[in-house]
Amino acid sequence: MSPKASSTSPSSSAAGSDIAVTPAPVTLATRSYRPEDRDAVVALWTACGLVMPWNDPDADIARAAGGPASDILVGEVDGAVVATAMVGDEGHRGWVYYVAVDPERQGHGLGAAMMVATEAWHAARGVPKVMLLVRETNTRVVGFYEGLGYVQEPRVLLTKWLNPTP
Ligand SMILES: CC(C)(COP(=O)(O)OP(=O)(O)OC[C@H]1O[C@@H](n2cnc3c(N)ncnc32)[C@H](O)[C@@H]1OP(=O)(O)O)[C@@H](O)C(=O)NCCC(=O)NCCS
């Protein structure tokens, strides 16, 4: 039987918490990214298909990890990095990127537990609304977010690179 996240709130602070995943004896411990996580995190993002040619994962880590209004949350099971989520408060809304669970551990409630941690991170900062983008090549994950209470809103996304297009 698959273990499932049994809690909708972490047991301690937003970035560092233990989230019970039952019925199997699996605990997802979440905390902020540390430099020694680099290889495991990049490998996880690569395995999950989240590393795009125009996104340098090291540059993304350098900008977000431990920032004044951003962080990368890492989820561990038995000391191994198995999940991540990048969080950021841009002053109006909160954003979530790089939501990833080790492919061998997907479908066991760990992704939902990571989203609990991301929402707690934002809530602790008074962020009223969490936003995220799903690439149109990855719409199969929309149901995952909808199951957690996220809704699709009719918006047009406009972007502009401030550096030469990567
Ligand atoms: C998306 C992802 C993080 C989900 O993590 P996970 O650990 O597999 O998800 P969970 O086991 O916590 O699933 C939680 C719930 O969502 C459901 N769910 C999971 N993936 C789903 C999907 N693709 N469509 C519909 N529902 C889904 C589960 O069935 C479960 O529902 P339940 O509680 O009613 O049984 C994981 O599949 C992943 O890392 N994917 C690759 C990276 C990626 O695409 N990230 C998102 C970028 S926007």
The ligand as a Tripos MOL2 file, in Angstrom:
@<TRIPOS>MOLECULE
LIG
   48    50     1     0     0
SMALL
NO_CHARGES

@<TRIPOS>ATOM
      1 C1          4.2610   16.3600   -9.8140 C.3       1 LIG1
      2 C2          4.9580   15.5600   -8.7150 C.3       1 LIG1
      3 C3          5.8070   16.5460   -7.8820 C.3       1 LIG1
      4 C4          3.9130   14.9120   -7.8340 C.3       1 LIG1
      5 O1          4.5870   14.2660   -6.7650 O.3       1 LIG1
      6 P1          4.0460   12.8750   -6.2030 P.3       1 LIG1
      7 O2          4.8260   12.5570   -4.9780 O.co2     1 LIG1
      8 O3          4.0720   11.8770   -7.3000 O.co2     1 LIG1
      9 O4          2.5150   13.2270   -5.8640 O.3       1 LIG1
     10 P2          1.6750   12.6830   -4.6460 P.3       1 LIG1
     11 O5          1.9110   11.2250   -4.4990 O.co2     1 LIG1
     12 O6          1.9350   13.5250   -3.4500 O.co2     1 LIG1
     13 O7          0.2010   12.9200   -5.1680 O.3       1 LIG1
     14 C5         -0.7270   13.6780   -4.4180 C.3       1 LIG1
     15 C6         -2.0780   13.5230   -5.0710 C.3       1 LIG1
     16 O8         -2.0080   14.0160   -6.4120 O.3       1 LIG1
     17 C7         -2.3900   12.9680   -7.3010 C.3       1 LIG1
     18 N1         -1.5850   13.1000   -8.4920 N.ar      1 LIG1
     19 C8         -0.2490   12.9570   -8.5810 C.ar      1 LIG1
     20 N2          0.1490   13.1610   -9.8550 N.ar      1 LIG1
     21 C9         -0.9760   13.4230  -10.5420 C.ar      1 LIG1
     22 C10        -1.2380   13.7060  -11.8970 C.ar      1 LIG1
     23 N3         -0.2630   13.7820  -12.7970 N.pl3     1 LIG1
     24 N4         -2.5190   13.9250  -12.2700 N.ar      1 LIG1
     25 C11        -3.5160   13.8510  -11.3850 C.ar      1 LIG1
     26 N5         -3.3370   13.6000  -10.0780 N.ar      1 LIG1
     27 C12        -2.0760   13.3900   -9.6810 C.ar      1 LIG1
     28 C13        -2.1450   11.7000   -6.5540 C.3       1 LIG1
     29 O9         -2.9470   10.6490   -7.0550 O.3       1 LIG1
     30 C14        -2.5500   12.0880   -5.1720 C.3       1 LIG1
     31 O10        -3.9650   12.1140   -5.0790 O.3       1 LIG1
     32 P3         -4.7370   11.4060   -3.8700 P.3       1 LIG1
     33 O11        -4.1940   12.0490   -2.6240 O.co2     1 LIG1
     34 O12        -6.1790   11.7160   -4.1150 O.co2     1 LIG1
     35 O13        -4.4020    9.9700   -4.0030 O.co2     1 LIG1
     36 C15         5.8530   14.4480   -9.3020 C.3       1 LIG1
     37 O14         5.0670   13.6380  -10.1350 O.3       1 LIG1
     38 C16         7.0450   14.9570  -10.0890 C.2       1 LIG1
     39 O15         8.1180   15.2030   -9.5290 O.2       1 LIG1
     40 N6          6.8900   15.0890  -11.4370 N.am      1 LIG1
     41 C17         7.9890   15.4790  -12.3060 C.3       1 LIG1
     42 C18         8.3600   16.9300  -12.1140 C.3       1 LIG1
     43 C19         7.2030   17.8660  -12.4450 C.2       1 LIG1
     44 O16         6.5620   17.7560  -13.4740 O.2       1 LIG1
     45 N7          6.9720   18.8260  -11.5200 N.am      1 LIG1
     46 C20         5.9110   19.8190  -11.6750 C.3       1 LIG1
     47 C21         6.3850   20.9790  -12.4370 C.3       1 LIG1
     48 S1          5.0510   22.1980  -12.6590 S.3       1 LIG1
@<TRIPOS>BOND
     1     1     2 1
     2     2     3 1
     3     2     4 1
     4     2    36 1
     5     4     5 1
     6     5     6 1
     7     6     7 2
     8     6     8 1
     9     6     9 1
    10     9    10 1
    11    10    11 2
    12    10    12 1
    13    10    13 1
    14    13    14 1
    15    14    15 1
    16    15    16 1
    17    15    30 1
    18    16    17 1
    19    17    18 1
    20    17    28 1
    21    18    19 ar
    22    18    27 ar
    23    19    20 ar
    24    20    21 ar
    25    21    22 ar
    26    21    27 ar
    27    22    23 1
    28    22    24 ar
    29    24    25 ar
    30    25    26 ar
    31    26    27 ar
    32    28    29 1
    33    28    30 1
    34    30    31 1
    35    31    32 1
    36    32    33 2
    37    32    34 1
    38    32    35 1
    39    36    37 1
    40    36    38 1
    41    38    39 2
    42    38    40 1
    43    40    41 1
    44    41    42 1
    45    42    43 1
    46    43    44 2
    47    43    45 1
    48    45    46 1
    49    46    47 1
    50    47    48 1
@<TRIPOS>SUBSTRUCTURE
     1 LIG1         1 GROUP 0 **** ****
